[in-house]
């Protein structure tokens, strides 16, 4: 006999989901009413969501209602269409993973940290493959200067160094998601944190240290007293929002701006510009400031596109009702 209960989305394949309860896992689709009332992708379930669903025979089910979310990690979908792509929901910690070597990119790190702050979850930076350099301290210092206020954990999933320190930093019952490029060792780190093999791994190419997409879809694993979401590598991470937390990622530039002679200083040609003075003396990295300007412009452009898309959607809806 059919009955309704609640569970958590632990895997997603288009609009089909694996929904897991304390006792079992069910393959679920979406009810017609749910699909009809959904206005955008944000209205559909995503990995980490809690849902109300009806259980039928043979382990099948139908999602009826999406429960309120605490946090959401998303990005701008690839392509020309203005659309938000949800990555996961209800996470407590976002582990931004970056490997030493070819993957080490401070500008990408700024982008990821900005998106992470916007979710309301706590970002942590995990520097993977730390065993491949004789001294990881200078890299950690560069990261700390680039993303102030975010804890950094150098780890080696091969030797195990740093894994326990990271595990200890994660409170019991918390949900974490691993994000980063392909080949940085997200699946290997997932297995190291779990103490067993949960996710498949592959070797990276020696020529450029890039990996194949071993993880082809997002999946949530339960590991003793916490939950881990492994994600495919993301070559692009277009910002959907984050303007409210731009100053969190670039607090050094914000502090310099407050020392400018003019409150509305554009840091272009005004006299008494503390930002330009810091760049001239080397106190502020020119590339970091350029990244700040680029991300600020991207966010303004994203807001403009979103407003226009919302206006067109509203206009279309009015025509439909008419």
C-alpha positions as CSV (number, residue, x, y, z in Angstrom):
1,X,0.0,0.0,0.0
2,X,1.3,3.5,-0.9
3,X,2.4,5.7,2.0
4,X,4.1,9.2,2.2
5,X,7.3,9.8,4.0
6,X,10.4,12.0,3.9
7,X,13.9,11.3,2.7
8,X,17.1,12.9,1.3
9,X,18.1,13.0,-2.4
10,X,21.4,11.1,-2.6
11,X,21.7,10.8,-6.4
12,X,20.3,12.6,-9.4
13,X,19.8,11.6,-13.1
14,X,18.0,14.4,-14.9
15,X,14.6,14.5,-13.1
16,X,14.9,11.0,-11.7
17,X,16.3,10.7,-8.1
18,X,17.5,8.3,-5.6
19,X,15.8,9.2,-2.3
20,X,17.2,7.6,0.8
21,X,15.6,7.2,4.2
22,X,17.1,5.7,7.4
23,X,16.0,2.3,6.2
24,X,16.1,2.1,2.4
25,X,16.7,3.8,-0.9
26,X,14.0,4.5,-3.5
27,X,14.0,5.5,-7.2
28,X,11.7,8.5,-7.5
29,X,10.2,10.5,-10.3
30,X,8.4,13.8,-10.0
31,X,4.6,14.1,-9.7
32,X,2.7,15.9,-12.4
33,X,1.5,18.5,-10.0
34,X,5.1,19.2,-8.8
35,X,6.3,19.6,-12.4
36,X,3.4,21.9,-13.3
37,X,4.0,24.2,-10.4
38,X,7.8,24.4,-10.8
39,X,8.8,27.8,-12.2
40,X,12.6,27.2,-12.6
41,X,15.4,24.7,-12.0
42,X,15.6,26.0,-8.4
43,X,12.2,24.5,-7.7
44,X,13.3,21.0,-8.5
45,X,15.2,18.7,-6.1
46,X,18.9,18.5,-6.1
47,X,21.6,16.4,-4.3
48,X,21.3,17.0,-0.6
49,X,17.6,18.1,-0.6
50,X,15.1,16.7,1.8
51,X,11.8,15.8,0.1
52,X,8.4,14.4,0.9
53,X,7.6,11.5,-1.4
54,X,5.1,8.7,-1.9
55,X,6.4,5.2,-1.7
56,X,4.9,2.6,-4.1
57,X,5.7,-1.1,-4.5
58,X,9.1,-2.5,-5.7
59,X,11.1,0.5,-4.3
60,X,9.6,3.1,-6.6
61,X,8.4,6.5,-5.4
62,X,7.1,9.9,-6.5
63,X,8.4,13.2,-5.1
64,X,5.5,15.4,-3.9
65,X,7.1,18.3,-2.1
66,X,10.5,19.9,-1.7
67,X,11.3,20.8,1.9
68,X,12.9,24.1,2.8
69,X,16.6,24.4,2.1
70,X,19.2,25.8,4.5
71,X,21.9,26.4,1.9
72,X,22.3,26.2,-1.9
73,X,25.4,26.0,-4.1
74,X,24.9,27.0,-7.7
75,X,26.6,28.5,-10.7
76,X,25.6,30.0,-14.0
77,X,24.8,27.3,-16.5
78,X,27.2,27.0,-19.5
79,X,26.0,28.6,-22.8
80,X,24.2,31.8,-23.8
81,X,21.0,31.0,-21.9
82,X,20.6,32.9,-18.6
83,X,20.0,30.0,-16.2
84,X,21.0,28.9,-12.8
85,X,22.4,25.4,-12.4
86,X,22.1,24.0,-8.9
87,X,24.9,21.8,-7.7
88,X,23.7,20.8,-4.2
89,X,21.7,21.9,-1.2
90,X,21.8,21.7,2.6
91,X,25.5,21.5,2.9
92,X,27.4,22.8,6.0
93,X,30.9,22.8,4.5
94,X,32.2,23.4,1.0
95,X,35.6,21.9,0.5
96,X,37.3,23.8,-2.3
97,X,39.9,21.3,-3.6
98,X,43.0,22.4,-5.5
99,X,46.0,20.4,-6.2
100,X,49.7,21.4,-6.2
101,X,51.3,21.6,-9.7
102,X,49.3,22.5,-12.9
103,X,46.0,22.9,-11.1
104,X,47.3,25.5,-8.6
105,X,45.4,28.7,-9.6
106,X,44.8,31.5,-7.1
107,X,42.4,33.3,-9.5
108,X,40.2,30.3,-9.7
109,X,40.3,30.0,-6.0
110,X,39.0,33.5,-5.6
111,X,36.0,32.6,-7.8
112,X,35.2,29.4,-5.9
113,X,35.5,31.1,-2.5
114,X,33.2,33.9,-3.6
115,X,30.5,31.4,-4.6
116,X,31.0,29.4,-1.4
117,X,30.6,32.4,0.9
118,X,27.3,33.2,-0.9
119,X,25.7,29.9,0.1
120,X,25.8,30.5,3.8
121,X,27.9,27.3,4.3
122,X,31.4,27.4,5.6
123,X,34.2,27.2,2.9
124,X,37.3,25.2,3.6
125,X,40.3,25.0,1.2
126,X,41.9,21.6,0.7
127,X,45.3,21.6,-1.0
128,X,45.6,18.1,-2.4
129,X,48.6,16.1,-3.5
130,X,50.7,17.9,-0.9
131,X,53.3,15.1,-0.9
132,X,54.3,16.1,-4.5
133,X,56.2,19.2,-3.3
134,X,59.2,19.3,-0.8
135,X,57.6,22.2,1.2
136,X,53.9,23.0,1.0
137,X,54.1,26.0,3.4
138,X,54.7,28.7,0.7
139,X,51.7,27.5,-1.2
140,X,49.5,27.5,1.9
141,X,50.7,31.1,2.6
142,X,49.8,32.2,-0.9
143,X,46.3,30.7,-0.4
144,X,45.8,32.4,3.0
145,X,46.7,35.8,1.5
146,X,44.3,35.2,-1.4
147,X,41.3,33.9,0.6
148,X,41.5,35.5,4.1
149,X,39.3,34.0,6.7
150,X,39.2,30.5,5.1
151,X,41.0,27.6,6.8
152,X,43.5,25.8,4.6
153,X,44.2,22.0,4.9
154,X,47.2,20.6,2.9
155,X,46.5,16.8,2.5
156,X,47.9,13.8,0.8
157,X,45.4,11.1,0.2
158,X,48.3,8.8,-0.7
159,X,50.4,9.2,2.5
160,X,47.4,10.1,4.6
161,X,49.0,13.3,5.9
162,X,46.5,16.0,6.8
163,X,43.5,13.8,6.3
164,X,42.8,13.3,10.1
165,X,43.2,17.1,10.7
166,X,40.6,17.8,8.1
167,X,38.3,15.1,9.4
168,X,38.5,16.5,12.9
169,X,37.5,19.9,11.6
170,X,34.2,18.5,10.4
171,X,31.5,18.3,13.2
172,X,29.5,15.2,13.6
173,X,26.3,15.1,11.5
174,X,27.6,17.7,9.0
175,X,27.3,17.5,5.2
176,X,30.2,18.5,3.0
177,X,30.6,18.9,-0.7
178,X,33.9,18.6,-2.7
179,X,34.3,21.0,-5.6
180,X,37.2,21.6,-7.9
181,X,38.7,20.7,-11.2
182,X,38.9,17.2,-12.7
183,X,42.0,15.4,-11.5
184,X,42.6,17.2,-8.2
185,X,41.7,14.1,-6.3
186,X,38.1,14.7,-5.0
187,X,37.1,11.1,-5.2
188,X,40.4,9.9,-3.7
189,X,39.8,12.4,-0.8
190,X,36.3,11.2,-0.4
191,X,37.6,7.7,0.1
192,X,40.4,8.9,2.4
193,X,37.8,10.7,4.6
194,X,35.6,7.7,4.6
195,X,38.3,5.2,5.4
196,X,37.0,3.0,2.6
197,X,36.3,3.0,-1.1
198,X,33.1,4.9,-2.0
199,X,34.0,6.6,-5.2
200,X,35.9,5.3,-8.2
201,X,39.3,6.9,-9.0
202,X,41.6,7.1,-12.1
203,X,45.1,8.2,-12.6
204,X,45.7,11.6,-14.1
205,X,47.7,12.2,-17.3
206,X,51.4,12.9,-16.5
207,X,51.7,15.5,-19.3
208,X,49.3,18.0,-17.8
209,X,48.1,16.4,-14.5
210,X,44.5,16.5,-15.7
211,X,42.1,13.7,-14.9
212,X,39.3,12.1,-16.7
213,X,35.8,12.6,-15.3
214,X,35.8,9.6,-13.1
215,X,32.8,11.1,-11.2
216,X,30.2,11.5,-13.9
217,X,27.3,12.6,-11.6
218,X,26.8,14.1,-8.2
219,X,26.3,11.6,-5.4
220,X,25.9,11.8,-1.6
221,X,27.6,9.2,0.6
222,X,26.9,8.6,4.2
223,X,30.1,8.0,6.2
224,X,29.5,7.1,9.8
225,X,28.6,10.5,11.4
226,X,28.7,12.8,8.4
227,X,27.7,13.0,4.7
228,X,30.0,13.6,1.6
229,X,28.9,14.9,-1.8
230,X,31.3,14.1,-4.6
231,X,31.0,16.1,-7.8
232,X,32.3,15.9,-11.3
233,X,35.2,18.2,-12.2
234,X,34.1,21.7,-13.3
235,X,36.2,23.4,-15.9
236,X,34.1,26.5,-15.7
237,X,32.4,28.1,-12.7
238,X,30.3,31.1,-13.8
239,X,29.1,33.1,-10.9
240,X,25.3,33.3,-10.4
241,X,25.5,35.6,-7.4
242,X,28.0,36.7,-4.8
243,X,28.0,40.5,-4.9
244,X,27.1,40.6,-1.2
245,X,30.2,38.7,-0.3
246,X,32.7,40.2,-2.7
247,X,34.3,42.0,0.2
248,X,34.7,38.8,2.1
249,X,37.0,37.4,-0.6
250,X,38.7,40.7,-1.2
251,X,38.8,42.1,2.3
252,X,42.3,43.6,1.7
253,X,41.0,45.6,-1.3
254,X,38.0,46.8,0.7
255,X,40.3,48.0,3.5
256,X,42.4,49.9,1.0
257,X,39.3,51.4,-0.5
258,X,38.3,52.9,2.8
259,X,41.6,54.8,2.9
260,X,41.1,56.4,-0.5
261,X,40.6,60.2,-0.4
262,X,37.2,60.0,-2.1
263,X,34.5,57.7,-0.8
264,X,33.3,56.9,-4.4
265,X,36.9,56.3,-5.7
266,X,36.9,54.2,-8.9
267,X,40.7,53.5,-8.5
268,X,41.3,54.9,-11.9
269,X,42.7,58.4,-11.9
270,X,41.5,60.0,-8.7
271,X,44.2,61.6,-6.5
272,X,44.8,60.0,-3.1
273,X,43.8,56.5,-4.3
274,X,45.1,54.0,-1.7
275,X,44.4,51.0,-4.0
276,X,46.6,52.4,-6.9
277,X,49.3,53.4,-4.4
278,X,49.3,49.8,-3.0
279,X,49.7,48.4,-6.5
280,X,52.5,50.8,-7.3
281,X,54.5,49.8,-4.2
282,X,53.8,46.1,-4.6
283,X,51.7,45.9,-1.5
284,X,48.7,44.7,-3.6
285,X,49.3,42.2,-6.4
286,X,48.2,43.7,-9.7
287,X,46.8,40.4,-10.8
288,X,44.7,40.1,-7.7
289,X,43.2,43.6,-8.3
290,X,42.5,42.7,-11.9
291,X,40.7,39.6,-10.7
292,X,38.6,41.7,-8.3
293,X,37.6,44.0,-11.1
294,X,36.8,41.1,-13.5
295,X,34.6,39.3,-10.9
296,X,32.8,42.5,-9.9
297,X,32.0,43.2,-13.6
298,X,30.9,39.6,-14.1
299,X,28.5,39.8,-11.1
300,X,27.0,43.1,-12.4
301,X,26.5,41.6,-15.8
302,X,24.9,38.5,-14.2
303,X,22.5,40.6,-12.2
304,X,21.5,42.5,-15.4
305,X,21.0,39.3,-17.3
306,X,19.0,37.7,-14.5
307,X,16.7,40.8,-14.2
308,X,16.1,40.7,-18.0
309,X,15.4,37.0,-17.9
310,X,13.0,37.4,-15.0
311,X,11.2,40.2,-16.9
312,X,10.8,38.1,-20.0
313,X,9.6,35.1,-17.9
314,X,7.0,37.3,-16.2
315,X,5.8,38.7,-19.5
316,X,5.5,35.2,-21.0
317,X,3.5,34.1,-17.9
318,X,1.1,37.0,-18.3
319,X,0.5,36.0,-21.9
320,X,-0.1,32.4,-20.9
321,X,-2.7,33.4,-18.3
322,X,-4.4,35.7,-20.8
